Amino acid sequence: MLDIKDKNLIILVLLVACGILAGGLVYTQFGQKIEKNVISSDEAANLALDYINENLLGGQIKASLAGEVEEERGLYKLQIDIGGEKFFSYITRDGKILFPQGIDLEEELTQPEEKAEARAEEKSTTLGNFSVSDDEVCLEDEKPIIYFFGSEGCSHCKWEHPIIEEVAEKFTGFISFHNNMDSSADMDVFSRYSTGGIPTLVLGCKYYRVGSGEGIGEEEEARVLTALICDLTENQATDVCEYD
């Protein structure tokens, strides 16, 4: 999470979860609840939490308010707690538009070369738009751990879930599969590699991605997952990993 300072803030929309990836932060779902004019800070905070919990987190983990709601630069500023991680969000005073996270552009533009290098490192990706971490491969019984986080209430999770299950089954004996569908297990891993959105896939703590592979289709997604897990297992599953 970015550290958010109170001065010189410019609010930018960040795409933080599977429900937002399709675009659009306007609360059309709450159309009947939103008034045309300013609503109270409590009402705005409740709208934000309802939206995050119902549309972004899908019951996998619960967002809550962590402190008093304040007014700042014509917006309501609220601190959100998701799985023990806290960050500031902003919502317009009529409750219509949510900015999930604020960025301090003054700090971001300080020492631009270092910032650019940090962003490039953070955004290092590989097959299937998986990010690559510098963490050591996480093991259980000397086998790489494959984590899936999702919920039946999330359509993207329901698309991804059978694919990772099928791929993981091919590596039986070579990996440890933590199939966290509608489960609150492994929240420390979820908090480390996810922005709070689902589905989240963490492959051996080396490769991770928030969101499904629907954009590339089932066959290609299965191929991507297989290739990355083959890398983690050093191609030990020869009947699976010997491919062109």
C-alpha positions in Angstrom: 0.0 0.0 0.0 1.1 3.6 -0.7 1.7 5.8 2.3 -0.8 8.7 1.9 0.2 12.1 3.3 -2.3 14.8 4.1 -0.8 17.6 2.0 -0.8 18.3 -1.7 -3.1 15.3 -2.5 -4.5 14.8 -5.9 -6.9 11.9 -6.1 -6.6 9.4 -8.9 -8.7 6.3 -9.5 -6.9 3.0 -9.1 -8.2 -0.2 -10.5 -8.1 -2.4 -7.5 -10.4 -5.4 -7.9 -12.0 -7.8 -10.4 -15.3 -5.9 -10.3 -13.6 -2.6 -11.1 -11.4 -3.9 -13.9 -14.2 -3.6 -16.4 -14.2 0.1 -15.6 -16.5 2.5 -13.8 -16.7 3.7 -10.2 -20.0 5.5 -10.4 -22.4 4.1 -7.9 -25.2 3.2 -10.3 -26.1 0.2 -8.1 -27.1 2.7 -5.4 -29.0 5.0 -7.6 -32.2 5.0 -5.4 -30.2 5.6 -2.3 -28.1 8.6 -3.5 -29.5 12.1 -3.1 -28.7 14.8 -5.6 -27.1 17.0 -3.0 -24.6 16.5 -0.2 -25.2 13.6 2.1 -23.8 13.0 5.6 -20.3 11.6 6.1 -21.8 8.6 7.8 -24.1 7.9 4.8 -21.2 8.3 2.4 -19.0 6.0 4.4 -21.7 3.3 4.5 -22.2 3.5 0.7 -18.4 3.1 0.2 -18.2 0.1 2.5 -21.3 -1.5 1.0 -19.9 -1.2 -2.5 -16.4 -2.5 -1.5 -17.8 -5.5 0.4 -20.6 -6.4 -2.0 -18.9 -5.8 -5.3 -15.2 -6.0 -4.8 -14.5 -8.4 -2.0 -17.4 -10.8 -2.6 -17.5 -12.0 1.0 -13.9 -13.2 0.9 -12.8 -10.6 3.4 -14.6 -7.7 5.0 -13.7 -4.0 4.7 -14.4 -1.8 7.7 -14.0 1.8 8.7 -10.9 2.6 10.7 -11.4 6.0 12.2 -13.5 9.1 11.7 -14.6 10.4 8.3 -13.1 13.8 7.5 -13.8 16.4 4.8 -10.8 17.3 2.6 -10.7 19.4 -0.5 -14.4 19.0 -1.2 -14.4 15.2 -0.6 -15.1 12.8 2.3 -11.9 11.1 3.4 -12.2 7.8 5.1 -9.7 5.2 6.3 -10.5 1.6 5.2 -9.2 -1.5 6.9 -9.0 -4.7 4.8 -7.4 -7.7 6.4 -5.4 -5.5 8.8 -4.1 -3.2 6.0 -5.3 0.4 6.2 -5.5 2.9 3.4 -7.3 6.1 2.7 -10.2 6.3 0.3 -12.2 9.3 -0.9 -15.8 9.7 -1.9 -17.6 12.7 -3.3 -19.9 14.5 -0.9 -23.0 13.4 -2.9 -21.9 9.8 -2.5 -21.8 9.1 -6.3 -18.1 8.5 -7.0 -15.6 6.5 -5.0 -11.8 6.9 -5.4 -10.4 3.7 -3.7 -7.0 5.2 -3.0 -5.2 8.5 -3.1 -1.8 9.2 -4.5 0.5 12.0 -3.2 1.8 13.3 -6.5 4.3 15.5 -4.8 6.0 12.5 -3.2 5.6 10.4 -6.4 7.3 13.1 -8.5 10.2 13.5 -6.0 13.4 11.8 -7.2 11.7 10.6 -10.4 14.5 8.2 -11.4 14.2 6.3 -8.2 10.4 6.3 -8.4 10.5 5.1 -12.1 12.8 2.3 -11.2 10.6 1.3 -8.3 7.4 1.3 -10.4 9.1 -0.7 -13.1 10.2 -3.3 -10.6 6.7 -3.4 -9.1 5.1 -3.9 -12.5 7.5 -6.6 -13.7 5.2 -9.2 -15.3 5.4 -12.5 -17.1 3.0 -14.9 -18.9 -0.7 -14.2 -18.3 0.0 -10.8 -16.8 1.3 -12.3 -13.6 3.5 -10.1 -11.5 6.9 -11.4 -10.5 8.0 -11.0 -6.9 11.5 -11.1 -5.4 10.3 -13.3 -2.6 11.7 -16.8 -2.1 9.5 -19.6 -3.3 7.1 -20.6 -0.4 7.1 -24.3 0.3 5.0 -26.8 2.3 6.5 -30.2 2.7 9.2 -29.0 0.3 6.6 -28.4 -2.4 5.7 -25.0 -3.9 2.4 -23.7 -2.5 -0.2 -22.6 -5.0 -2.9 -20.3 -3.5 -6.3 -19.5 -5.0 -8.5 -16.9 -3.3 -12.1 -16.4 -4.5 -15.8 -16.5 -3.8 -18.8 -18.1 -5.3 -20.3 -14.6 -5.3 -17.7 -13.4 -7.8 -18.3 -14.4 -11.5 -14.7 -13.9 -12.4 -13.7 -16.3 -9.5 -16.2 -18.9 -10.8 -14.6 -18.7 -14.2 -11.1 -19.1 -12.9 -11.7 -21.7 -10.2 -12.2 -24.8 -12.3 -9.2 -24.0 -14.4 -6.7 -23.7 -11.5 -8.3 -26.8 -10.0 -7.7 -28.8 -13.1 -4.2 -27.6 -13.6 -3.3 -28.1 -9.9 -4.6 -31.7 -10.1 -2.0 -32.4 -12.9 0.7 -31.5 -10.4 -0.5 -33.8 -7.6 2.6 -34.8 -5.5 4.6 -31.8 -6.8 2.8 -28.9 -5.3 0.7 -28.0 -2.2 -2.6 -26.5 -3.4 -4.4 -24.2 -1.0 -7.9 -23.9 -2.6 -9.4 -20.9 -0.7 -12.8 -20.6 -2.4 -15.1 -18.9 0.2 -12.4 -19.5 2.8 -10.7 -17.1 5.2 -7.5 -19.2 5.4 -4.1 -17.8 4.4 -5.2 -14.2 4.9 -1.6 -13.2 5.5 -0.7 -14.3 2.0 -3.8 -12.7 0.6 -2.9 -9.3 2.2 0.6 -9.5 0.9 -0.1 -10.2 -2.7 -3.6 -8.8 -3.3 -5.0 -5.3 -3.4 -8.1 -6.7 -1.7 -9.7 -7.9 -5.0 -10.6 -11.4 -6.1 -9.8 -13.8 -7.7 -6.2 -13.7 -6.6 -3.7 -16.3 -7.6 -0.4 -16.7 -5.8 1.9 -19.3 -7.4 4.7 -20.2 -5.0 4.9 -16.6 -3.8 6.9 -15.9 -6.9 4.1 -15.2 -9.4 0.9 -13.5 -8.4 -2.1 -11.8 -10.1 -5.3 -10.2 -9.0 -8.1 -10.9 -11.5 -8.9 -13.8 -13.9 -7.5 -14.8 -17.2 -10.8 -14.4 -19.1 -9.2 -12.0 -21.5 -7.0 -14.8 -23.0 -9.5 -17.6 -22.7 -9.6 -21.0 -20.9 -7.1 -22.9 -23.0 -4.5 -20.2 -22.9 -5.0 -19.5 -19.2 -4.5 -23.2 -18.5 -1.3 -23.1 -20.6 0.0 -20.1 -18.7 -0.7 -21.7 -15.3 0.9 -24.9 -16.3 4.0 -23.1 -17.6 4.5 -21.1 -14.4 3.9 -24.1 -12.1 6.4 -26.1 -14.2 8.9 -23.4 -13.6 8.3 -23.5 -9.9 8.6 -27.3 -9.8 11.6 -27.3 -12.0 9.7 -29.4 -14.6 9.5 -32.4 -12.3 6.1 -33.4 -13.6 7.6 -34.6 -16.9 4.4 -35.8 -18.4 2.9 -32.3 -17.9 6.0 -30.1 -18.5 7.4 -31.7 -21.6 5.7 -29.6 -24.2 6.7 -27.3 -27.1 
